[in-house]
Structure formats: structure tokens, C-alpha cells
């Protein structure tokens, strides 16, 4: 597709009653290549990937506006219709073991100016639970294979955001979906309806409505909400003195929020916790906290991540952080009588922002170790203490855990930023382990994940149920002399 035609499509689709907003076609810094690699885009090439991001309004139970990315991998930047891109055969999608679909990458053709994936992919970037979408919000090839242009992509997304999406996609007289898919569709529909209910019912209870702007602009994030040093760096584009490097290439700290903003956000999250509305666990490990996307703050956090935090991530982590386009945002709470600390783990993110919001507390620092799948992933690398408004930004695959809190209460804002292009690559899907060269450091052990935890630390009443259930390290990559725990 020619870039000019894509721009015309944006103007045309922008008039659709279901499209709330739409951005101009944007370039990538890195994208998934035909060989499944995370490849840097040649900005001078005549064929480049372009992405159109837009907001589409759904119908119950998919109430609200959902952010979608439609990527056109073979956009002709210059030229005319008489010099088209040389076509490449696209293989059938490859089935994954979990029953989903992994989009097959096209083979490399030396006659092409660029070796990118299939022509068009569609990804839901907003938080959504949907039985017909992949784990990362991607629309599987088996559904999107007939999409030819932006109009088709928008029409498909509008259909997916209807309660009768399955029958509409397959057409009149479509057979009932398989039993497992029926259960998945029913479950995800119920979950999405719960989120819509929470947002709707909490609206009149909001203590700080400025945190819930539905269509925020840059001015929605007041400069007084940020630390003065961050405002200065952002406005001047001089970031040379703001970051403290803790682990080269993996962990940095900087001042992000003001005390005013931290106090306001904590007050709002405490208010929701006390409202009596349902509170879902923010992740598989924390029991206390609120998912900001679930209570109506997603649009504001979208602006924070896409405008302010992406400036940070692309400077610190150019390959993984330049094209982050979605997020899972939540707060966590630690008290001596609730969650005291957090076991060693990695995040389901590509880049994580972790900001201390308060309150008063003792202990509860963070221990960092190595990068997942690397030989030293269970070796200690740094220990960091929290400070109000200060942000830790690190690669999601950096193993870390929270030390136990001694007194008081600690609340943190966690933003898991994700890069949909990186997550389509073969490297992300199947990166190889390195063999551990030596035993782990005890501070880096996980009672949840590690098979040799009991060889270095005693199990207690809280952790003994996990004895012998871990998976790390896999047999082939264990250090010499490795002895696994045996189940009770």
C-alpha cells in the first residue's frame, strides 16, 4: 500500500461513527522482520512498516473506547503504482500448543527492498479480555487474513467489540463454537462486563476527577504532578543528568512524580479500595492493589506512557523500549499484616516503571539479580531502596523481589510497558537458556519458581506447599552439582 493511500484511508476512517480518535500513520524504530527478528527499520528505505493507532467504541459488554494498532508492513513511502513491492508467499499460520495462533513470518526475498512480515496485522492495545484474541491482544491470522486495507481492519475490530462477534465473523448459520471456546467467550465476556461495571459505578465516587479524563491532552498531566528535574529534562530534551545507572543496560532510577501527585493518587486508590466495588488482583503474586485500567484511568495512563515514559524507555532501552505501545498499570500495597514482601520473579513486561507513592514505612527494599535465561540470572546484582516519587525503570526480564516490610505501609505504582512488535518475534517466543556456571546466590532464590530453593533456604508454613513444584532451572541448563528439591 502506498503511504498516500494509507493517509487517505485514515481521513476516511476517521469519519466512521465507531472511531473516536485516529492518529496519522507512524513509523517504527524496530519491527518484526520476515525472518522473525526484531530488526531496525531503515528510515531511507522505500518500503517500511507503518502503524495506525486508533480508538474504537465497543458495545456491551465491551463498553468504552479500545485502542487498536493496525500495522501495514509493506508501505511504499515513495514511487507510484507502476513500481509495486515484489510479492512474497505467506505461509499458513502455525498452531501454538496453547490452542492459539502464532502469525507465521514470511520468508526473505532478496528482490524486496525490505523483508517484513505479512502485509497487515491488528493488535488490541487496550486492556481487554476476549475469547477470540491472542494472549497479547493480537487478532489471529485465521480471523484477519481477509483484511486488505484500513477500512477492513476497522470493520473487523468493530465486529469483535460486539457481543455476537463469533457468529458475525463466521457469517449466518455458523455452527456453535467448540465447548472450550464457548466457555472462554462466556468467561471473558463476564470479566469485561465486570470491568465496565466498576468504571461506571465508581465514576460518581471519584475524589480526583482530573485523574479520569476520557480524552486527555498534554495539559491533562499538570507539570506540578512531576518532579522538577523531570519537567526540566522533558522540556529541554536534555536527559544527561537525570538518570542514575544501577545495572548497566538493565536498571536505572530517576525522580518522576511530585509529592502532590503521589498523595493524590494514593488518596484515590484508597478511596476505591474502600468503595465496596470489586477489586481484582493486579497480578498472580500480589494480593493487595488496584488495576488502574479497571477503574477508569486507562486513558490518562495511555498519555503518560505514550508521551512521557516512552521518551525515557527509548533512550535507556532503544531496542525494546522505542516502540512500547501498550501497558498494564496497577498499584501494589505492602503492610506487615498483609503482603509483607514479594518472591523473586520477572515481570510480564518488556520495560517496567516502578514508582514509590508512599506512605511511611521501614524495610521493603528491592533486590535485583540477573536477566532471565542468562547464565547469571540467579546472581545478585543490586539492592535499591524506595524514595517517594522516585522511579525504578528496568527490563521486565530482570529477576527481582521485594524485601519484607518491617513497619508502616508502602504503596507503589507499577507500569508494565509492552512492545507488540518485539512480542511477535521468534527471539521473544523461544529465546534459548544459557547454562548456569555456578550455584545461585541465596538472595536470588524463588520458592515459587526454583527447583533447588530448599537446598539453600528452609521452607516454612507459607512456602512449603511449593517444595518440589518449581521449574527453574531446566535440567539441561542447571549448574554442575545441582540437586532438586523433592515434593513433600
N, C-alpha and C positions, 0 to 999 in steps of 0.2 A: 504494500500500500504506500502511495506517495504521502509525504508529510502534509502537503497542502490538502489532500483529500481527507486526511485524518483531522486536520483543523476544521475543515468544513463539517465533518461529522460531529465534532464537539459542539459547534454552533447549533447544529440541527437538533442533536440530542438534548442540549441544554433547554430546549423549549418543551420537552416532554413533561407532563404533569407529575410524573413519578420521580423526576430528577430534581432534587432540592438544590444541589450545587454541583459544579463540574470544573475541574482545572484544565489548563492547556496541556497538550502533550509534553511530557518531561523526559529528559534523558536519564540514563543510569551512569554510575561510575563503574560498577561491576554488574555483570549479568550472567545467567546460566548459559553456557555455550552448548553447541551441538553435541560435544563430547561429554557433557555433564560437569564441566569445570566452571569454577567461579572466575570468569575471565574479565579483565579490564577492557572497557569499551574504548575503541579507537575513535576519538572525537572528530577525526578528519575523514573517517570512512563514509562512503555514500550510503551504506546500509547499516542502520543502527537500531537497537531496541528503543522504543518509546512507550511510556506508560501514561494512561489517562486515569486519573483518580476522580471519583465522583461519589455523591451521596444519594442513595435511592431509598424512597419511603416504602415501608412494608405495610402489610395488613395483619391483623391479629391472627396468631399470637406473635407475629414478627412486627410489633409496633415500634415506631421510631424510625430514625434515619440510619442506614447502614453504609459504611464506607467500603467502596469496592475499587480494586485496581484491575484495569484491563490492559494487558501488555501486548504490544504489536512488535514482535521480534525483528521483522524484516521490513522496517520502514525505510523507504527511499527518500533520502534527505534532499538530493538534487537530481536533475535529469527529467526525462519525460517518459511517456507510456511506451515509446519505441525501444527503450533500453531497460527491460524488466529484470528482476532478480532471477538468476538461474534456479529453477525449481529443484527441490530435493525431496526424495520419497520419505514419508513419515511412517514409521512402523506402528503397529498396533500397540495400544497401551499395555504395559506389563502389570500383571496382577501382583499385589503385595500379599504377604502372608496373613495380614490382618483383615483381608477382605476388601480393602480399599483399592484405589488405582494409583499407580505411580506413572506420571506422564513420561512416556518414552522420549528420549532426546534424539534428534535427527542426526544422521551421520555426516561427517565432514566432507565437503566437496571443494576441491582446490579452485574451482572456477568461480566460487562465490566470493564476494567482497568481505563477507563476514559469515561465520559458521554459528548461527544461533539456533535456538530450539524451534519447535513448531510455530507457525505464524502467530497464533493468539492464545493467551492463557488468561483465566479470570480467577481472581483471589478476593475473598471477603476479608477485609482488614479489621472491621469492627468485631467486637466480642459477639459471637453468635454460636448457638448450638443447633445443629441442623443435621438430620439423618442422611441427607444426600451430599453433604460436603465432606472433604477430607479433614484430617486432624488439624491441619494448619489453615483451614478455611478455603482451600483451593477447590474450584469446581472441577471434578474429574473429567478426563477426556471423553469418557463414554457419554457424558451429558453435553459437553461443549464442542464436540467435534464438528457440528454443522455451523458453528458461528463463523461468519465471513467478514463482518465489519462491526463497528461500534454499535450500530442500531440493533443488530442481532444480539450482541452481548448484553445490552441494557434490557432488551425484551426478555432474555433468559433470566437475568437477575430479578426482574420484576416478578416473573413466574415463580422463581424459587422462594420469594418472600410472600407467598400466598399459602394458606392452609391446605389447599388441594394441589400443591406443586407436583406431586408424583403423577397423578392422573393427567395433569395438563401437559407435562413434559412427554409422557408416553402417548398421549392422544386419547380420543374417545374409545371406549371399550377396552381400555388397558386392563390386564389381569391384576389381581391383587399382588402387592409386593410379597416377597418371601417373609416367613414368620419373623425372622431375626430383624429384617429391615422394618417390618411393621412395628415391632417393639421399639426399635431405635427412633423411628419417626414419632411415635407416641411419646417417648421419654423426652426427646429434645423439644418437641412442641410444648410439653408441660413445663419444662425448665425455662423456655423462652417466655412463656406466659407469666411465670413467677417473677422473672426479671422486670417485665413490663409493669406488673402489678406493684412491685417495690418502688419503681421510679415514679409511677403515678400517685401512689398513696403517700409517698414521702414529700412530694412537692409542696403541699401546704405547711409542712413541718420544718422546712429548711430554715436554718438560723442565719445563713450567709448566702443569699440568692446569687451573689456575684460569682460564686463557685460553680453555678449550674447554667451558665449562658448556653442556649441551644445552638446559636450560630456565632461563636466568638470571633473577634478580630484581634489584632495585635494589642490594641489598647485594653482588651479584657484582662490581660495579665499586667497588672499595675507594676510599675518599676519599684514601688515600695514593698512589693512582695519578695523581691530578690535581694540578695546580699549586694552591697555597693560595689564590691570588686567584680561581681559577675556582670552587673549593669555596665560598668566601665569597659570590661573586656568585650562584651557583645556590641556595644555602640561603636567602639573604636576598632573592632576586629583585630585587636592586639591581645592575643591569648598567651603571650610568652611568660607572664609571671603569675598566672592564676592556678596552674596545676602543680601538685606535689606528686612526683612519681614514687610509688611504693614498691611495685614489682614491674620492672621494665617490660613495656608492651602488654601488660595484663591488668594492672591495678593503679588507679590514681585517685587523689582526693582534691576537693575544691569547695569553697563556700558557695552555696546555691541560693538558699532561702533566708529571708529575714525572720527575726523572732515574731514579728507581727503576723506573717503568713503561717508560720508553724503553729502558733497559738490558735489562729482562726480555723485551720484545717483540723486540728485535734478537737476543738470545740464542736465542729460539725460532725466528725466521725463518732465522737462520744454521744452526740445527740441521736444519731441514727441507731447506735447500739442500744440506747435507752428507749427507742420508739416502739418497741414491741413487734416491729416488722421482721420478717425472716432475715437471718444472717447466714450466708453460705461461707464455708471455709475458704480462705483465699488460695490455698494450695493443699497438697497432700500431706504436709508436715505441720503447718501452723493451725492451731485450734481457735485462735482469737485474732480477729481483724475484720476489715470490711473491704469488699471489692468495689473500688470507686466507679468502675463502669456499670455496676449493678444498681447504683443509687442515683444515676443521672449526671455524673461528672465526666463521662467519656469525651464529650466534645471539647471541654476545657483541657483535658489531658492530651487530646489529639494535638491541640495547638501548642501546648508545652513541648511535646516530643518532636513534632514535625518542624517547629521553628527554632526553639531554643536548644533543646537537648541534642538534636541531630547535628548542630554546629559543634558540639563537644565530641560526640561519638565519631564523626567523620575525621576529626583532627587526631584523636587518640588511636582509633582503630580504623584506618582507611578502608581496609578490605571488607570487614564485617559491618562496620558502623556507618558507612557512607549512604547506604540505601535502606536503612531500617524504616519500615512502613506500617508497622502495627505494634500494639502493646497490650500487656496485661498488667493492670495497675491496682495495687491494694496496699493496705497498711497492716502491720503486724504489731501485736501488743505482748509485752513480757511483764509478768509480775511473779513474786515468789510463790503465790498460791495458784497460779495458772501455768501457762507455758513459761518455764524458767530459762530455757535455752533452746538451742536447735542443733540437732545432729548434723554431722558432716554431710555435705550434699553438693550437687551442682544445680544450676537453675535451668528451667526450660526457656531460656532466652539466648540471644546472641550477644547482647550487651545489657548489663544490669546497672540501674541507678538506684542507690540506697541512701536515703536522706533521713537523718535523725530529726524527729519532730519534738522531742522531749519525752517524758516530763523530767522530774528529778529522779535519779537512780544511781545505784552503785553496782559495779561489775558490768556484765553484759557486753563485753567487747567482742570483736570478730577475729577468728583465727583463719588465716588463709594458707592453703597448701599449693599443690601443683595443678596443671591443666589436665583435664580428663583425657584418658587414653595415652598420656605421655608416661615415660619411664619414671618420672619423679612426681607423679600426680598425688602420691601419698607422703610427700616430704614437705615439712613446714617451710613456708616462705615469708610470712609476715603476720604480725598481730597489730590490729588497729583499734583504737578507742573512739567511741562516738562523741560528737560535739553537736550542739544544737545548730541546725541549718546546714551542717556540713555534709557533703555528698561523697560517697564512695562510688566510683564507676569502674566496672571490671567486666571482663569477658564472662559470659554466662557459664562456660565450661570450666571455670576456675573453682576447684573444690574449696569449700569454706563452711564454717559453722559458728553459731553464736554461743559464747560462754554463758554460764548461768548468771542470772541477775541475783544480787545479794539483797538489795533493798530498793523500795520505790517502784516506779513504773517507767518502762521505756516503750515509746511508740516510734515506728519508722515508716516512711513511705517507700514502697518498693515498686519500681517500674521495670518490667521485663520488656525490653525492646527487641523486636524480631525483624529479620530480613527475609522476605519471601523468596527473593532470588537465590540467596545462599541456601535456603532450605530445599530448593529444587535440585541441587547439585548432587552428584554421586559422592563427592567427598563428605558432604553432610550426612548422607544416608548411610555410608558404610566406611567411615574413616577407620583405619586399622589401629589396633593397640600396639604399644611398644612394651617390651618385656621389662618388668621391674628389675633393677640392678641390685637392690638391697631391700631389707625389711622396712616396713613403714615407720614413720615417727608416730608414737602413741597419740599425740595431739591431733593427728590427721585421720584417725580411725573412725569409722562409722559403724555403729551397732546395727543399723538398718541394712547397709549395703555390703559390708565386708565379711568375707568368709573366715578371716583369721582374727577377728576382734578379740575373742576370748583368749587368744594366745598372749595378749599384751595387757588386757584390761579385764577386770572381773565383771561378770554380768550381775545386774541387780533386779529387783522386782519389776522395774519399768522396762528393762532391756532384755530380760531372759527369754521372752517369747520369740525374739528374733534369732536366737542362737541356732546356727546351722542353716539359716534360710537365705544368707547373702549370696551375691553373685560375683563380687569383685575381690580379687582379680580373676578373670577367666583362667582356666587351667594352663593354657599354653603360654600365658604371659606372667605367671607368678614367679617371684624371685626364688633363687636356689635355697632349699631348706624349708619351703612353705609347708605349713601344716594347717589344714582347715579345721574349723570347729565342727563338732558332731551335734546333731539335734538332741534336745532333751528326750 
